[in-house]
Amino acid sequence: MEADIIALLTLVAMIAGTIDAIAGGGGLLTLPALMIAGLPPINAIATNKLQATAGSFSATVAFARRKLINWKKGVPIALLAFSGGMLGANLISQIPQEYLKAAAPILLLVIATYFIFSPKFTDVERKPKMPRLLFLFTFVPLI
């Protein structure tokens, strides 16, 4: 891979990491960037998931240090998530690359739309910090 592509992917990863730390959803930037850089869809998805795993691990360590994790509830959930991840990895490896390449942009748009408009667990009745139209015209095009 060329140095300019690596530099651009590094920048995208840093922006995505910041977005992940604030609200999640950084993979909506990294996955298309990796595919545009020429990675086959399965490699782009695997790289994206590895990055997300590193971020989740880091967050888990930070929460554990502050004793904010209920381990009795968390461990079974983590085991289920790990099992689901393994099942998903096996299933996606069975899908032909050309189907993944065609489906990925559509699925990313659907996920981004859901991510933007779905209510969050932490939503309370409060005024948005940024008008919706301004958000749509500034941040959404980055996705």
Number of C-alpha atoms within 10 A of each C-alpha: 8 7 8 9 15 12 11 13 17 13 13 19 21 14 15 20 21 14 16 17 14 10 9 14 20 23 23 20 21 27 25 20 19 21 18 13 16 13 16 15 24 19 15 20 22 14 17 20 17 12 17 18 12 11 15 14 12 12 13 14 13 13 12 13 10 9 10 10 15 9 12 8 9 11 12 11 12 12 11 12 12 12 12 12 13 12 11 11 15 11 10 16 12 9 11 11 14 10 10 17 14 11 12 16 14 11 12 17 13 11 13 17 12 11 14 13 8 9 10 9 6 6 7 8 6 6 7 7 7 9 9 10 8 10 13 13 10 10 9 12 8 9 16
